[in-house]
Amino acid sequence: MNYRSLSHLSQLSNACAGKIPHDVDLVVGIPRSGMLVASIVALKQNLPLTDLYSFLRNDDLKKGITRTYKHAGLVKPRDARKVLLVDDSIATAKSMHAAVEQVRAAYQGEVVTLAAFAEKHNRHLVDMYLELVEQPRVFEWNIMHHSLMGHACLDIDGVLCVDPTVEQNDDGPNYRDFLSSTRPLFIPSIKVAHLVTSRLEKYRPETEAWLQRHGVQYGTLHMLDLPSAEERRRLNIHHKFKAEVYARHPQTRLFVESEDRQAIEIMKLSGKPVYCIETNEMYVPGQMHNLKANTLRKSHSLLTKLIGKMRSKMAKWIPMPHPRA
């Protein structure tokens, strides 16, 4: 499972900044995901930006007033001499080819195509790409609406809805009220194979009613069959239950979990990929070295920041010695 996050996309746009032709006048994004990449490229290159359909209508370019833009005098998009047409990825490249045909039918200037992510077999279908990422692949910005959801297990609290507070999580009237009125977070646009939650079986009616009210489509709802939340805490069975369901269904290819520690344990126990909402990371069996490296890097970064703050505070109270002449 190849996964790319928004953070990775931002870092990639820095590393590949030199690939963007210096004589591009305008960046044109293909809605919707292409606009994400186009916005990052345009902002970092300080270029004007528009979307495909605004370009075809030749709508006036919009810009802020807090910075000086490159090609600030450009008002009508079709007055640009060279445009960069951007999408987030290509598979068959049908979207890109359709967009190119539309642009060239209305525009006499030069069109350069860019996809953030391509594959070895289709990289020739665009003028440039930022990275080769093979299938199966999924991105942070499309994971909850990807066809992969049809073969996925999803946690509920922290994924589909907010987590209960300590006061709400009383295994009583407050909790029942939470189940009925909790705020939605990330609702998939396609049917999910399995919902796997450590909510207790006795709360199935409230859970099913909420899911129906918010249009969540799913195959099976798996809940813990225990008498109380106290018993659930005593057994510490959350991640074990989720991993068992995930492993029991061989056709499932992804688990979406809200909490970092549970995500890692589910991955270890099931031997299959787990995406974590809390960290925006994909945990894949056999790639624990990457996980450890990320953890060490984050710990080192935090330690460096703390040391910097301590030195800054100490400098205010402890006079620094003057250098000798």
Order of alpha helices (4+ residues) and beta strands (2+ residues): beta-alpha-beta-alpha-beta-alpha-beta-alpha-beta-beta-beta-beta-alpha-beta-alpha-beta-alpha-alpha-beta-alpha-beta-beta-alpha
